[in-house]
Amino acid sequence: MKKKKRVLLSAFACDPITGGEPYVGWQWAQFLCQSYDLHVVTRTYNKSRIGNHELAKQVQFHYCDAAFSLRRGHYSRFNRLYYVYWQWLALRRMRRLHRQQPFDLVHHVTYNSVEMPGLLWRLPGAAFVWGPVGGGQLPPDSLSEVYGRAWLKQRLRKFLKLSAKYNPVIRIATRRAAAVLFANADTEALLRDLPIKHGERMLETSIHERTPSRPRNQPGSDRPLRVTWIGHIVPRKALALALNAMASGLRDYGDEFRVELHVLGDGPLLPAARQMVEDLQLTDRVTFHDVIPHAEIDAFFEGADILLFTSVQDTSGNVVLEAMANGVPVVALNHQGVKEMVTMGGGVLVDVCDFSGTVRRLADVLHSFANNRVDYQAMSNAALDEVRERHTWQLKSRKITELYDTLINQG
């Protein structure tokens, strides 16, 4: 029997329970372990969640964390700053393992921000893959209002991103990399001028097809349109756009605006969002739900007609694929990662303008869905087709294993 090639996956976020980045890290580990002798370096914080899961019998997990961060989750304050330090911890740990038995390929796969390619490219002799890297997308200046006082920080981050190609660590990492995968066009554009051996566009996330995979029935006209918003309630997710769109719709269309909004999420801006609902007099139109485990997301989508995705700064958006895989059409802003995920008619992408104009456009789209539902099933079917044809983990697995094998053989 042919010996499997030894592959190291750097997955700062990786567990079978949480959505978002941890979900991405876990899924990459699941499909890669079928073809390779897979090792995953991740946080000790994730160890209890990985626990006795079946995957732990097929993958060698290596845990490391600083003592002061053992109980700090993925949304804790200063987590991104700690992530930079963690890369140094991971390098120290993996360097020892690499000396004992070298890895054939090393892949830095989660928390893939354009500002930080990790440090595992320093392991000699192993093909290094960076990506799919995102983070190159910038929040529109016209929507700075959603950030409030945090906009100054975004201006600093914008400077850092625009100067990324001059960062010596990034320049060395890309020169060392056998391949760089770009999660969206914005990030690819930032690094376009660097000497990259192999560059390729690829979303960092995918989805498992749902069964039965059939388009949704047209929502009945005898009830309000059920719109769902799901996400971590932080400035860049822009729940304020969704709430103001609800208020705008009621103001412009009155009783004809037959829409209800269901918000599923938690985060530092949750109290402010609840207060905004009261201030906008939306208490009978907006319902807040407790956060649910990722495994229950399909059941939640059973009661949804539309996913409203208002993020003003996102590499992609796992929840968009979750909705589409359930046949739920998406309403989102026409920019960044989501623009590359909704390409076959499975939703409506709203052009970005100033805050009030964007709010009105979102309200108009929701009003149209609520009062003209004849195209709904066609959109639902298009969402399912896009997932099947472009965004499944099975498709990604084939593409990645082909790339890995090519790179390893070249080495």
Residue pairs with C-beta under 8 A, 6 or more apart in sequence:
3 37
4 35
4 36
4 37
5 36
5 37
5 104
5 105
5 404
5 405
5 408
6 36
6 37
6 39
6 101
6 102
6 103
6 104
6 105
7 32
7 36
7 37
7 38
7 39
7 103
7 104
7 105
7 106
7 107
7 404
8 39
8 40
8 41
8 94
8 97
8 98
8 103
8 105
8 106
8 107
8 120
8 123
8 126
9 25
9 28
9 29
9 32
9 38
9 39
9 40
9 41
9 107
9 109
10 40
10 41
10 87
10 90
10 106
10 107
10 108
10 109
10 110
10 118
10 120
11 25
11 26
11 28
11 29
11 40
11 41
11 42
11 109
11 110
12 21
12 25
12 42
12 43
12 83
12 86
12 90
12 110
12 111
13 20
13 21
13 22
13 24
13 25
13 42
13 43
13 46
13 74
13 110
13 111
14 22
14 25
14 26
14 29
14 40
14 42
14 43
14 46
14 50
14 110
15 22
15 25
15 26
15 46
15 49
15 50
16 26
16 49
16 50
16 53
16 55
17 49
17 293
17 294
17 295
18 49
18 74
18 294
19 294
19 297
19 318
19 319
20 74
20 232
20 318
21 74
21 110
21 111
22 46
22 49
22 74
22 110
23 205
23 294
23 318
24 109
24 110
24 204
24 205
24 318
25 40
25 42
25 109
25 110
26 55
27 205
27 206
27 393
28 109
28 110
29 38
29 40
29 55
29 59
30 55
30 393
31 393
31 394
31 396
31 397
31 400
32 38
32 397
32 400
32 401
33 55
33 58
33 59
34 397
35 401
35 404
36 404
38 58
38 59
38 60
39 59
39 60
39 61
39 62
39 97
39 103
40 59
40 60
40 61
40 62
41 62
41 63
41 64
41 90
41 93
41 94
42 50
42 61
42 62
42 63
43 63
43 64
43 65
43 69
43 86
44 63
44 64
44 65
44 70
45 65
45 69
45 70
45 71
45 72
45 73
46 63
47 61
47 63
50 56
50 61
62 93
62 94
62 97
64 86
64 89
64 90
64 93
65 86
65 89
66 82
66 85
66 86
66 89
69 76
69 82
69 86
72 79
72 82
73 79
75 232
75 267
80 111
80 113
83 111
83 116
84 116
87 116
87 118
87 119
87 120
88 119
90 118
90 119
90 120
91 119
91 120
91 122
91 123
94 103
94 106
94 120
94 123
95 122
95 123
97 103
98 123
98 124
98 126
102 125
102 126
103 123
103 126
104 126
104 127
104 408
104 411
105 126
105 127
105 128
105 129
105 178
105 404
105 407
105 408
106 120
106 121
106 123
106 126
106 127
106 128
106 129
107 128
107 129
107 130
108 117
108 118
108 120
108 121
108 128
108 129
108 130
108 131
109 131
109 132
109 204
110 204
112 130
112 131
112 132
112 133
112 134
112 135
112 183
112 204
112 315
113 133
113 134
113 135
114 133
114 134
114 135
114 136
114 161
114 164
114 170
114 187
114 190
114 191
115 135
115 160
115 161
115 164
115 167
115 170
117 130
117 133
117 169
117 170
117 173
117 174
117 177
118 130
118 173
120 128
121 128
121 130
121 172
121 173
121 176
121 177
122 176
125 411
126 411
127 178
127 179
127 407
127 408
127 410
127 411
128 173
128 176
128 177
128 178
129 177
129 178
129 179
129 180
129 181
129 403
129 404
129 407
130 173
130 174
130 177
130 179
130 180
130 181
131 179
131 180
131 181
131 182
131 183
131 202
131 204
132 181
132 182
132 183
132 202
132 203
132 204
133 180
133 181
133 182
133 183
133 187
133 191
134 182
134 183
134 184
134 187
134 204
134 315
134 316
134 337
135 161
135 187
135 315
136 161
136 164
136 182
136 184
136 186
136 187
136 188
136 189
136 190
136 191
137 184
137 186
137 187
137 313
137 314
137 315
137 335
137 336
137 337
138 158
138 161
138 186
138 313
139 146
139 147
139 154
139 158
139 236
139 312
139 313
140 312
140 335
140 352
142 352
142 353
142 354
142 355
142 358
143 238
143 241
143 312
143 352
143 354
143 355
143 358
144 151
144 154
145 240
145 355
146 235
146 236
146 238
146 240
146 241
146 312
146 355
147 153
147 154
147 235
147 236
148 235
150 235
154 313
161 190
162 190
164 170
164 190
164 191
165 171
165 190
165 191
165 193
165 194
170 191
170 194
171 194
174 180
174 191
174 194
174 195
174 196
175 194
175 195
177 196
177 197
178 197
178 198
178 407
178 410
178 411
179 197
179 198
179 199
179 200
179 403
179 407
180 191
180 196
180 198
180 199
180 200
181 199
181 200
181 201
181 202
181 204
182 188
182 191
182 199
182 200
182 201
182 202
183 201
183 202
183 203
183 204
183 315
183 316
183 337
184 201
184 203
184 315
184 316
184 336
184 337
184 340
185 201
185 340
186 336
187 315
188 199
188 201
198 403
198 407
200 403
201 340
202 396
202 399
203 316
203 337
203 340
203 341
203 391
203 396
204 315
204 316
205 316
205 318
205 321
206 321
206 391
206 392
206 393
206 395
206 396
207 321
207 322
207 324
207 325
207 387
207 391
207 392
207 393
208 325
208 392
208 393
209 325
209 387
209 388
209 392
210 298
210 325
210 326
213 325
213 327
213 384
213 388
214 327
214 384
215 327
215 377
215 378
215 380
215 381
215 384
216 305
216 326
216 327
216 328
216 376
216 377
216 380
217 377
218 373
218 374
218 376
218 377
219 225
219 226
219 305
219 373
219 376
221 373
223 258
224 258
224 259
224 260
224 370
225 258
225 259
225 260
225 305
225 306
225 366
225 369
225 370
226 260
226 262
226 303
226 304
226 305
226 306
227 259
227 260
227 261
227 262
227 304
227 305
227 306
227 307
227 308
227 331
227 366
228 261
228 262
228 264
228 300
228 301
228 304
228 306
228 307
228 308
228 323
228 328
229 239
229 242
229 261
229 262
229 263
229 264
229 265
229 307
229 308
229 309
229 310
230 263
230 264
230 265
230 297
230 300
230 307
230 319
231 237
231 239
231 265
231 309
231 311
231 319
232 265
232 266
232 267
233 239
233 263
233 265
233 266
233 267
233 268
233 269
233 270
233 273
234 267
234 268
234 269
235 269
236 311
236 312
236 313
236 314
237 265
237 267
237 310
237 311
237 314
238 310
238 311
238 312
239 263
239 265
239 269
239 273
239 310
240 273
240 276
241 310
241 312
241 355
241 358
241 359
241 362
242 261
242 263
242 308
242 310
242 362
243 261
243 273
243 276
243 277
243 280
243 282
243 286
244 280
244 355
244 359
245 308
245 359
245 360
245 362
245 363
245 366
246 259
246 261
246 280
246 282
246 285
246 286
246 363
246 366
247 280
247 281
247 282
248 359
248 360
248 362
248 363
249 257
249 259
249 363
249 364
249 366
249 367
250 257
250 282
250 285
252 360
252 363
252 367
253 363
253 367
256 367
256 370
256 371
257 363
257 366
257 367
257 370
258 370
258 371
259 285
259 366
259 367
259 369
259 370
260 285
260 286
260 287
261 282
261 285
261 286
261 287
261 308
262 286
262 287
262 289
262 303
262 304
263 273
263 286
263 287
263 288
263 289
264 289
264 291
264 292
264 300
265 291
266 291
270 288
273 288
274 288
277 283
277 286
277 288
289 300
292 300
297 319
297 322
298 322
298 326
301 307
301 322
301 323
301 326
301 328
302 326
304 323
304 326
304 328
305 328
305 329
305 369
305 376
306 328
306 329
306 330
306 331
306 366
306 369
307 319
307 320
307 323
307 328
307 329
307 330
307 331
307 347
308 331
308 332
308 362
308 366
309 317
309 319
309 320
309 330
309 331
309 332
309 333
309 338
310 332
310 333
310 362
311 317
311 332
311 333
311 336
311 338
312 333
312 352
313 336
314 336
314 337
314 338
315 336
315 337
316 337
316 338
316 340
316 341
317 332
317 337
317 338
317 341
320 330
320 332
320 338
320 341
320 342
321 341
321 387
321 391
323 329
323 330
323 383
324 330
324 341
324 342
324 346
324 347
324 383
324 384
324 386
324 387
324 391
325 383
325 384
325 387
327 380
327 381
327 383
327 384
328 380
328 383
329 346
329 347
329 348
329 369
329 376
329 379
329 380
329 383
330 338
330 342
330 346
330 347
330 348
330 383
331 347
331 348
331 350
331 362
331 365
331 366
331 369
332 338
332 342
332 347
332 348
332 349
332 350
333 349
333 350
333 352
333 358
334 349
334 350
334 351
334 352
335 352
338 349
339 349
341 386
341 391
342 349
342 383
342 386
343 386
343 390
344 382
344 383
344 385
344 386
344 389
344 390
345 378
345 379
345 382
346 379
346 380
346 382
346 383
346 384
346 385
346 386
347 379
347 383
348 365
350 358
350 361
350 362
350 365
351 361
352 358
353 361
369 376
